[in-house]
């Protein structure tokens, strides 16, 4: 059965793109498929950060994941920095990554990467590869923005296996059918993101209902008044239809047909209702959770994650000829590493 992983960077409060693009697919699949969900707090160190805020945000992300339905009895939920194997595998994988490969990653440029940025901003896609390969993952359900990183992960896994023997499962990215990339409501050319400079077009999972409604009613729409699904010609309206389609499991074109006559206002009001109906119960559950409950779940998750991740690191070290592992004598062709993929 294919194993899935999802990671959430605690660089800001979670927003609707995270929910539709990643959280919901995870929650829906967790009873059928082995699932790993983690708070990617090490990734939050790639840009300037406030330690106190980071700690609070990590807990908030964990709480929201639980409130949104991640079930720790089914999914493995933990905080990345609690499991040192991420750092160990990160370095080992850097040794099969070229500088050019890391430099080509779009997000380095998008996040303003240059001479003054943290070195970790350049290498974080390799840390992401480590996150995935540690757990023998088959499928990575992510929004489109993360596709290139999963491609890099595949390249590294294949290269490592060819060079040093079968060690890693080669994963693939899977995207939700609708709304794999939700756009900012105030600027449909941009992705909705937790760190967007203006929050006017970002629907945060913890925004109050009146704030959500106001942001939606003020969403930038396109010229004309007719509701049609045309992502190139009418990206603003298409985005609203995509979000509504994703939240109600409907085809955005069908919804457009229903709103053809009553204009943008009617569509926005319906979207506001759907967003509020989705987020209200999540917010209620979130506010009921205590810090102790959240930390207890994370501590238990870290223990379980460390076991599997530790096995992967041992296998990788053995393949590389590092301490402790059994390795074929030098000069012999690469053989599979001592252990295969754990069942
Ligand atoms: P992050 O924290 O930016 O986003 C978490 C997840 O939410 C998805 N997402 C979106 N999907 C649709 N529309 C949007 N506007 C939108 N915004 C965010 C992202 O695609 C992602 O699935 N590098 C990752 C975290 C990470 C990770 C991993 C993910 C670290 N290691 C290993 C998967 C596997 C990130 O920055 O996600």
Boltz pocket constraint, residues with backbone or C-beta under 6 A from the ligand:
constraints:
  - pocket:
      binder: B
      contacts: [[A, 5], [A, 6], [A, 7], [A, 8], [A, 9], [A, 10], [A, 16], [A, 17], [A, 18], [A, 19], [A, 20], [A, 21], [A, 22], [A, 23], [A, 40], [A, 43], [A, 127], [A, 128], [A, 131], [A, 132], [A, 140], [A, 141], [A, 142], [A, 143], [A, 144], [A, 145], [A, 146], [A, 179], [A, 180], [A, 181], [A, 182], [A, 183], [A, 191], [A, 192], [A, 193]]
      max_distance: 6.0
